[in-house]
Amino acid sequence: MNRVAVICAGLLAAASFVAPSDTQAHEVQPMIATVAPSGSNANYRLMIRNTDAMPITLEINPYRVEITEAGAAVRTPEDADVILFPPQTIVQPGGEQAIQIRYVGDPGVTTGRLYAIVVSQLPVDFTTLNTSSNSQTQVKIGFDFVSHMVVQPPSAKANLVVGPATRQANNDLVFEVSNTGDGVALLRTAEWSLVPQNGAPVAVVADNVEFGAFGAILPGGKRTMTIPAANTAGLTGNVTVAINLK
């Protein structure tokens, strides 16, 4: 009797979006790159390193990314705007592979766009034979890594407008943030602080801000966010949230 289990560990790992894990058999750098809509700066090189003891087979695919108001990423396949080479590769143990990524879409875009370059490790077959029951267990394990590409002209800048912070019954602070600029706002690399009516601002670590699963806001996007009471440093009264994008 054969038993088959397929384990696909999907990971959206990007320094500015979702914190990466250290359990994968390969490393991908950079996790995020910003390129121009045209010219010599419309591309970047993605480096993949095999940290495993066996060869890995990888498949690389581009996607266009939209972000919901709840902070979830929606990816759709995108073959027209992005070309990459090679689309498939085998990386030997300890070896590296460079993937050339180029934006070839509309060169006249004026607002930031976001694309995902998904690096998928094709499932590795670990088959075990149970001699006592004469059965075979087949386990296939694969991982996904994602590098993100921001496409926008050099002049494009995000501009975050923060609404009033409302204190909930449990003392959490809830507020709305809108990106009125023409660039992509990266939330995890921003500097966050709480500004009370009286007293000095209090810094807040980005990881302590609940802004959804995806740490970016596209131009024209908005997000309702929460700073838990445990991170408000005992501030009372009216508090303003300040965000300084890097």
C-alpha positions as CSV (number, residue, x, y, z in Angstrom):
1,M,0.0,0.0,0.0
2,N,1.3,3.4,-0.9
3,R,0.7,6.6,1.1
4,V,1.5,9.9,-0.4
5,A,1.8,13.2,1.5
6,V,2.7,16.4,-0.2
7,I,3.9,19.2,2.0
8,C,4.2,22.6,0.3
9,A,5.4,25.3,2.7
10,G,4.5,28.6,1.2
11,L,6.6,31.5,2.5
12,L,6.1,35.2,1.6
13,A,9.5,36.3,2.8
14,A,10.5,39.9,2.3
15,A,12.4,42.2,4.5
16,S,9.8,45.0,4.1
17,F,6.7,42.8,3.9
18,V,6.8,39.6,6.0
19,A,9.5,38.3,8.2
20,P,11.5,35.4,6.7
21,S,12.0,32.0,8.1
22,D,15.3,30.2,8.6
23,T,14.1,26.7,7.7
24,Q,14.4,26.7,4.0
25,A,17.0,25.0,1.9
26,H,17.8,28.1,-0.2
27,E,18.3,31.8,0.3
28,V,17.1,34.5,-2.0
29,Q,18.5,38.1,-2.2
30,P,17.5,40.8,-2.5
31,M,14.1,40.3,-0.9
32,I,12.9,43.6,-2.4
33,A,14.2,45.7,-5.2
34,T,13.1,49.0,-6.7
35,V,13.5,49.5,-10.5
36,A,12.7,52.2,-13.0
37,P,10.0,51.7,-15.7
38,S,12.5,52.0,-18.5
39,G,16.2,52.2,-19.3
40,S,19.2,50.6,-17.7
41,N,17.7,50.7,-14.2
42,A,14.6,48.6,-15.2
43,N,16.2,45.4,-14.0
44,Y,17.9,43.7,-11.1
45,R,19.7,40.4,-10.4
46,L,18.2,37.9,-8.0
47,M,20.7,35.7,-6.3
48,I,19.7,32.2,-5.0
49,R,22.1,30.2,-2.8
50,N,21.6,26.5,-2.0
51,T,22.2,26.0,1.7
52,D,21.2,22.3,1.6
53,A,23.3,19.2,1.3
54,M,21.7,18.1,-1.9
55,P,20.9,19.8,-5.3
56,I,17.6,21.7,-5.5
57,T,15.4,22.3,-8.6
58,L,13.8,25.7,-8.7
59,E,11.1,27.3,-10.9
60,I,10.8,31.1,-11.0
61,N,7.6,32.9,-12.0
62,P,6.5,36.6,-12.0
63,Y,3.2,37.9,-10.6
64,R,1.5,41.2,-10.4
65,V,0.6,42.1,-6.8
66,E,-2.5,44.0,-5.6
67,I,-3.1,44.6,-1.9
68,T,-6.5,44.5,-0.2
69,E,-7.6,47.0,2.4
70,A,-7.3,44.2,4.9
71,G,-3.6,44.0,4.1
72,A,-3.6,40.8,2.1
73,A,-1.6,40.3,-1.1
74,V,-3.4,39.1,-4.2
75,R,-1.1,37.7,-6.8
76,T,-1.9,37.1,-10.5
77,P,0.5,35.6,-13.1
78,E,2.3,38.3,-15.1
79,D,4.2,37.3,-18.2
80,A,3.7,40.5,-20.2
81,D,5.3,43.0,-17.9
82,V,8.2,40.9,-16.5
83,I,10.7,38.7,-18.2
84,L,13.3,36.6,-16.3
85,F,16.1,34.1,-17.1
86,P,16.5,31.3,-16.5
87,P,12.9,30.3,-15.5
88,Q,14.1,27.0,-14.2
89,T,17.4,26.0,-12.7
90,I,19.2,23.3,-10.6
91,V,21.5,24.7,-7.9
92,Q,24.2,22.4,-6.5
93,P,24.9,22.2,-2.7
94,G,26.6,25.4,-1.6
95,G,26.2,26.9,-5.1
96,E,24.6,30.1,-6.3
97,Q,22.4,31.0,-9.3
98,A,21.8,34.5,-10.7
99,I,18.3,35.2,-12.1
100,Q,18.0,38.2,-14.4
101,I,14.8,40.1,-13.8
102,R,13.6,42.9,-16.2
103,Y,10.5,45.0,-16.3
104,V,9.3,45.4,-19.9
105,G,5.8,46.8,-19.3
106,D,4.5,50.3,-19.8
107,P,7.5,52.6,-19.7
108,G,5.3,55.6,-19.0
109,V,3.9,54.5,-15.6
110,T,3.7,57.4,-13.1
111,T,2.6,55.5,-10.0
112,G,4.3,52.6,-8.2
113,R,3.5,49.0,-9.1
114,L,4.4,45.9,-7.2
115,Y,5.4,42.5,-8.6
116,A,6.4,39.2,-6.9
117,I,9.1,36.9,-8.2
118,V,8.2,33.6,-6.8
119,V,11.0,31.1,-6.4
120,S,9.5,27.6,-6.0
121,Q,11.5,24.6,-4.9
122,L,10.1,21.7,-6.8
123,P,9.0,19.0,-4.3
124,V,11.7,16.7,-3.1
125,D,10.7,13.1,-2.9
126,F,11.5,11.4,0.4
127,T,10.2,7.8,0.1
128,T,10.3,5.3,3.0
129,L,9.5,1.6,3.0
130,N,7.9,0.0,6.0
131,T,9.0,-3.6,5.8
132,S,6.8,-4.8,8.6
133,S,3.6,-3.7,6.9
134,N,4.9,-3.9,3.3
135,S,3.8,-0.3,2.8
136,Q,5.4,2.7,1.3
137,T,5.2,6.3,2.5
138,Q,6.0,9.0,0.0
139,V,6.5,12.5,1.3
140,K,7.2,15.4,-1.0
141,I,8.4,18.7,0.5
142,G,8.7,22.0,-1.4
143,F,9.2,25.6,-0.4
144,D,8.4,29.0,-1.9
145,F,10.4,32.1,-1.5
146,V,9.3,35.5,-2.8
147,S,11.3,38.5,-3.9
148,H,9.4,41.7,-4.6
149,M,10.0,44.3,-7.3
150,V,8.7,47.8,-7.0
151,V,8.4,49.5,-10.4
152,Q,8.2,53.3,-10.2
153,P,9.9,56.4,-11.6
154,P,12.7,57.9,-9.5
155,S,10.4,60.9,-8.7
156,A,7.6,58.7,-7.2
157,K,7.2,59.1,-3.5
158,A,4.8,57.6,-1.0
159,N,2.9,60.0,1.2
160,L,1.1,58.5,4.2
161,V,-1.8,60.4,5.7
162,V,-2.6,59.1,9.2
163,G,-6.2,59.6,10.6
164,P,-7.1,60.2,14.2
165,A,-6.3,57.3,16.6
166,T,-9.3,56.0,18.4
167,R,-8.8,54.3,21.7
168,Q,-10.8,51.1,22.1
169,A,-12.3,49.7,25.3
170,N,-9.2,47.5,25.8
171,N,-6.9,50.6,25.2
172,D,-5.8,49.5,21.8
173,L,-5.2,52.4,19.3
174,V,-7.0,52.0,16.0
175,F,-6.3,54.4,13.1
176,E,-6.6,54.6,9.3
177,V,-3.6,55.2,7.0
178,S,-3.9,56.3,3.4
179,N,-1.2,56.5,0.7
180,T,-1.9,59.7,-1.2
181,G,1.5,59.7,-2.9
182,D,2.5,58.1,-6.2
183,G,5.1,55.6,-4.7
184,V,4.8,52.3,-2.8
185,A,4.9,52.7,0.9
186,L,7.0,50.1,2.8
187,L,5.7,49.8,6.3
188,R,8.2,47.4,8.0
189,T,11.2,49.7,7.3
190,A,9.3,52.8,8.5
191,E,9.9,54.6,11.8
192,W,6.7,54.6,14.0
193,S,6.0,56.7,17.0
194,L,3.2,57.8,19.3
195,V,2.9,61.5,19.9
196,P,0.9,62.4,23.1
197,Q,-0.6,65.8,23.7
198,N,2.0,66.4,26.4
199,G,5.4,64.8,26.5
200,A,7.9,63.3,24.2
201,P,7.1,60.9,21.3
202,V,7.4,57.2,22.1
203,A,9.0,54.9,19.4
204,V,7.1,51.8,18.4
205,V,8.7,48.8,16.7
206,A,7.1,48.1,13.3
207,D,6.6,44.5,14.3
208,N,4.2,45.7,17.1
209,V,1.9,47.5,14.6
210,E,-0.9,45.3,13.3
211,F,-1.3,46.4,9.7
212,G,-2.3,43.1,8.1
213,A,-0.2,40.3,6.6
214,F,1.5,42.5,3.9
215,G,3.6,45.4,4.9
216,A,3.1,47.8,2.0
217,I,0.4,50.2,0.7
218,L,0.2,50.9,-3.0
219,P,-0.6,54.4,-4.3
220,G,-4.2,55.2,-3.6
221,G,-4.5,52.4,-1.0
222,K,-5.6,52.6,2.6
223,R,-5.4,50.4,5.7
224,T,-7.0,50.3,9.1
225,M,-4.2,49.5,11.6
226,T,-4.0,48.8,15.3
227,I,-1.3,49.3,18.0
228,P,-2.1,47.1,20.9
229,A,-2.4,48.6,24.4
230,A,0.7,46.8,25.5
231,N,2.8,48.9,23.1
232,T,1.3,52.3,24.0
233,A,3.7,52.8,26.9
234,G,1.0,53.8,29.3
235,L,0.1,56.9,27.3
236,T,-3.3,58.4,28.1
237,G,-5.5,61.0,26.5
238,N,-5.3,61.9,22.8
239,V,-2.4,60.2,21.0
240,T,-1.3,60.8,17.4
241,V,0.5,58.2,15.3
242,A,3.5,59.4,13.3
243,I,5.1,57.4,10.4
244,N,8.4,58.3,8.9
245,L,9.1,56.4,5.7
246,K,12.7,55.6,4.9
